[in-house]
């Protein structure tokens, strides 16, 4: 029997594990966040009874993973985040400790010879040393669990997941929580990658700052059927529409500048497709706004279909799994 293979989307907002279930792919997500509560024996017992992920830490209990949001909203606060802008959060002293708990809970200990391909972002401008530290740290977490680990760029993972019929040629755009990661690939090889830090968290925190809400409240509102509108009713919807437009414009500008500045673009015989993934891309009317921005940008390559991934929230994890099967 061949060794087990797994794909891991290590996102700022969510971590998603992809595994093979026969010929199907199964996905298991966890919120990449935690909240800290004061310790009491009753609280510990209730968390255990409800099977809510938690860790005792002296006079505190850290509640982590998918249920952390409930406590943040109840306490009228925000979750603590092990990652920020796609990388380890330098302002969070428990970043590696909590990330190791989350990854360990999702992936478990490796069986003999098990392979794990995990997504990593491109370095935002001026943050190459931070990316090196992030990559080596998360690689070490996976190796500690016993996996033979390898990284794949997040934008390239979207190409792997969605563009098999195009011979893995096209542009993957992953609009996540911490970053927008973009990769132009030709026959499965990354031609260029670029990232911006204006993504979901930027929208949440910016909209919260001008509307008087918490970032968690804004995010939960955003994820409950929000659609971009030129003129929106309500302070939160107006702010979200404005900052969504800024995220799209920033991503398209970064893509255009990277393409214009590249001296090694392949000759594409046909217009190339663009596939979008990530939770930030799920807002209503996101694609029409992106298509309009791309058309206005006059990119130096012909663009064909611009579409959402078949499963936007899980595309990066699926692409990491494909990367493990193809490249490890």
C-alpha positions in Angstrom: 0.0 0.0 0.0 1.3 3.4 -0.9 2.1 6.0 1.8 -0.7 8.3 3.0 -0.8 11.7 1.4 -2.4 14.8 2.9 -2.8 18.4 1.8 -3.0 21.3 4.3 -4.2 24.8 3.6 -2.5 26.8 6.4 -4.6 30.0 6.1 -4.7 33.0 8.4 -8.4 32.5 9.1 -8.9 28.8 8.6 -6.8 25.7 8.4 -8.1 22.9 6.1 -6.9 19.4 5.8 -7.6 17.5 2.6 -7.3 13.7 2.5 -8.2 10.9 0.1 -11.3 8.9 0.8 -11.2 6.3 -1.9 -11.4 8.4 -5.1 -13.0 11.3 -3.3 -11.4 14.1 -1.4 -12.5 14.8 2.2 -12.0 18.2 3.9 -11.7 19.0 7.6 -11.5 22.7 8.7 -10.6 24.4 11.9 -10.8 28.1 12.6 -7.2 29.4 13.1 -8.0 31.3 16.2 -8.5 31.1 20.0 -9.8 32.9 23.0 -8.5 32.9 26.6 -10.9 32.4 29.5 -10.2 32.5 33.2 -9.8 29.0 34.6 -12.5 27.3 36.7 -13.2 23.6 37.2 -16.8 24.1 36.0 -15.7 25.8 32.8 -13.2 23.0 32.1 -15.9 20.3 32.7 -18.4 22.1 30.4 -15.9 22.5 27.6 -15.0 18.8 27.9 -18.6 17.8 28.0 -19.3 19.8 24.8 -16.2 18.5 23.2 -14.9 22.0 22.6 -11.2 22.1 21.9 -9.3 23.7 24.8 -6.0 23.7 26.6 -5.4 24.4 30.3 -2.7 27.0 30.9 -2.3 27.7 34.6 -5.0 30.3 35.5 -6.4 30.3 32.0 -8.1 28.1 29.5 -7.4 28.6 25.8 -10.5 27.7 23.6 -9.3 27.1 20.1 -10.6 26.1 16.7 -14.1 26.2 15.3 -15.9 27.2 18.5 -13.7 30.1 19.4 -15.9 32.6 17.6 -18.9 31.8 19.8 -16.9 32.8 22.9 -15.5 35.9 21.2 -18.9 37.1 20.3 -20.4 36.3 23.7 -17.6 38.2 25.4 -18.0 41.1 22.9 -14.4 40.9 21.9 -12.2 39.4 19.2 -10.4 36.1 18.8 -6.6 35.9 19.2 -4.9 34.8 16.0 -1.7 32.7 15.6 -1.3 34.1 12.1 -1.6 37.6 10.7 -1.3 38.7 7.1 -0.6 35.1 6.0 2.4 34.6 8.3 3.0 33.9 12.0 1.6 36.7 14.1 4.6 38.5 15.7 2.3 40.2 18.2 0.9 36.9 19.5 3.3 35.2 22.0 1.5 31.9 21.7 1.5 31.8 17.9 3.5 28.6 17.5 2.1 26.9 20.5 -1.5 27.3 19.3 -0.7 26.6 15.7 1.0 23.3 16.7 -2.2 22.4 18.7 -4.4 23.1 15.7 -2.2 21.3 13.1 -1.8 18.4 15.4 -5.5 18.1 16.0 -6.2 18.2 12.3 -3.4 16.0 10.9 -2.6 13.7 13.8 0.6 11.7 14.1 1.9 10.5 10.8 1.9 6.9 9.7 5.1 5.5 8.3 6.1 7.3 5.2 3.1 9.7 5.2 3.5 12.8 3.1 2.1 16.2 3.8 2.1 19.2 1.3 1.2 22.5 3.0 0.4 25.9 1.5 2.6 28.9 2.1 2.1 32.4 0.8 4.3 34.6 -1.3 6.2 37.2 0.7 4.5 40.6 0.9 6.8 43.5 0.0 9.6 43.8 2.4 8.8 40.7 4.4 11.1 38.0 2.9 12.8 37.3 6.3 9.3 36.8 7.9 8.4 34.3 5.2 11.6 32.4 5.7 10.9 32.1 9.5 7.2 31.2 8.9 8.0 28.5 6.3 10.7 26.8 8.5 8.6 27.0 11.6 5.5 25.4 10.1 7.6 22.9 8.3 9.1 22.0 11.7 5.6 21.5 13.2 4.7 19.0 10.4 8.0 17.1 10.7 7.5 16.9 14.5 4.3 15.1 13.8 6.3 12.6 11.7 5.4 13.8 8.2 7.6 14.1 5.2 6.6 17.7 4.4 6.8 20.0 1.4 5.5 23.5 0.7 3.5 24.7 -2.2 2.6 28.3 -3.0 -1.0 29.1 -2.2 -1.8 30.6 -5.6 -0.2 27.6 -7.4 -2.3 25.3 -5.2 -5.4 26.9 -6.7 -4.1 26.2 -10.2 -3.4 22.5 -9.2 -6.9 22.2 -7.8 -8.8 23.8 -10.7 -6.9 23.9 -14.0 -6.1 20.3 -14.8 -8.1 20.6 -18.0 -6.0 23.6 -19.0 -2.8 21.7 -18.5 -2.3 23.6 -15.2 -1.9 26.8 -17.2 -3.5 30.0 -15.9 -3.8 32.3 -12.9 -4.8 31.2 -9.4 -6.0 34.0 -7.1 -6.6 33.1 -3.5 -8.5 35.8 -1.6 -8.0 34.6 1.9 -8.2 36.2 5.4 -4.6 37.5 5.7 -3.5 37.8 2.0 -4.5 37.7 -1.6 -2.0 35.3 -3.2 -1.7 35.2 -7.0 0.3 32.8 -9.2 0.6 32.7 -12.9 1.5 29.1 -13.9 2.5 27.5 -17.2 2.2 23.8 -17.6 2.2 23.5 -13.8 5.3 25.6 -13.3 5.0 28.9 -11.4 6.0 31.8 -13.7 5.4 34.5 -11.2 3.9 34.9 -7.7 2.7 38.0 -5.9 0.9 38.7 -2.7 -0.9 41.6 -1.1 -1.9 42.0 2.5 -5.3 43.6 1.7 -7.7 40.7 2.1 -10.4 39.5 4.4 -8.8 40.6 7.7 -8.1 44.1 6.2 -11.8 44.3 5.2 -13.0 43.2 8.7 -10.8 45.5 10.7 -11.2 48.5 8.5 -15.0 48.2 8.4 -15.1 47.6 12.1 -13.0 50.8 12.7 -15.5 53.0 10.8 -18.7 51.3 11.9 -18.0 50.9 15.7 -18.4 47.1 15.5 -15.9 44.4 16.5 -13.9 42.7 13.7 -15.6 39.4 14.6 -19.1 40.9 14.4 -18.2 42.4 11.0 -16.8 39.1 9.7 -19.8 37.1 10.8 -22.1 39.7 9.1 -19.9 39.5 5.9 -20.2 35.7 5.8 -24.0 35.8 6.1 -25.0 36.7 2.5 -23.3 40.0 2.1 -23.2 41.4 -1.5 -21.1 44.3 -2.9 -23.3 47.3 -3.8 -22.4 50.7 -5.2 -24.7 52.3 -2.7 -25.3 50.1 0.3 -27.8 50.5 3.2 -26.3 50.5 6.7 -22.9 51.5 8.0 -21.4 48.0 8.0 -22.6 47.2 4.4 -21.3 50.6 3.1 -17.9 50.0 4.8 -17.7 46.4 3.5 -18.5 47.5 -0.1 -15.8 50.2 0.0 -13.1 48.0 1.4 -14.0 45.1 -0.8 -13.5 47.4 -3.8 -10.1 48.4 -2.5 -9.0 44.8 -2.0 -10.0 44.0 -5.6 -8.3 47.1 -7.0 -5.1 46.3 -5.0 -4.9 42.7 -6.2 -5.5 43.6 -9.9 -2.8 46.4 -9.7 -0.3 43.9 -8.1 -1.0 41.4 -10.9 -0.7 44.0 -13.6 2.6 45.3 -12.2 4.0 41.8 -11.9 3.1 40.9 -15.4 4.4 44.2 -16.9 7.6 43.8 -14.9 8.3 40.2 -15.9 10.8 39.5 -18.7 10.0 35.8 -18.9 6.3 35.5 -19.8 5.6 32.4 -21.9 3.8 32.7 -25.2 0.2 31.7 -24.5 -1.6 30.3 -27.5 -5.0 31.1 -26.1 -6.5 33.4 -23.5 -5.6 32.2 -20.0 -8.2 31.4 -17.4 -8.3 33.0 -13.9 -9.7 31.0 -11.0 -10.5 32.6 -7.6 -10.6 30.8 -4.3 -10.8 31.8 -0.6 -13.6 33.0 1.6 -13.2 36.6 0.7 -14.2 35.8 -2.9 -17.6 34.4 -1.8 -19.3 37.8 -1.4 -22.2 38.4 -3.7 -21.2 40.3 -6.9 -17.5 39.8 -6.2 -16.8 38.2 -9.6 -18.4 41.0 -11.7 -16.5 43.6 -9.8 -13.2 41.6 -10.4 -13.9 41.1 -14.1 -14.5 44.8 -14.5 -11.3 45.7 -12.7 -9.3 43.2 -14.9 -10.8 44.6 -18.1 -9.9 48.2 -17.0 -6.4 47.2 -16.1 -5.5 46.2 -19.7 -3.2 43.3 -18.7 -0.3 42.4 -21.1 -1.8 38.8 -21.5 -5.2 37.9 -22.9 -7.6 36.8 -20.1 -10.2 34.1 -20.8 -12.7 32.8 -18.3 -12.7 34.4 -14.8 -14.5 32.1 -12.4 -14.8 30.9 -8.9 -13.2 27.6 -7.9 -15.7 24.7 -7.7 -15.2 24.7 -3.9 -13.6 28.1 -3.0 -13.1 27.4 0.7 -11.3 24.1 0.1 -9.5 24.7 -3.2 -6.1 25.5 -1.7 -6.2 22.3 0.5 -7.2 20.2 -2.5 -4.4 21.8 -4.5 -1.9 21.0 -1.8 -3.1 17.4 -1.8 -2.6 17.3 -5.6 0.8 18.8 -5.1 1.6 16.0 -2.6 0.5 13.3 -5.2 2.3 14.9 -8.1 5.6 16.2 -6.6 6.4 14.1 -3.5 
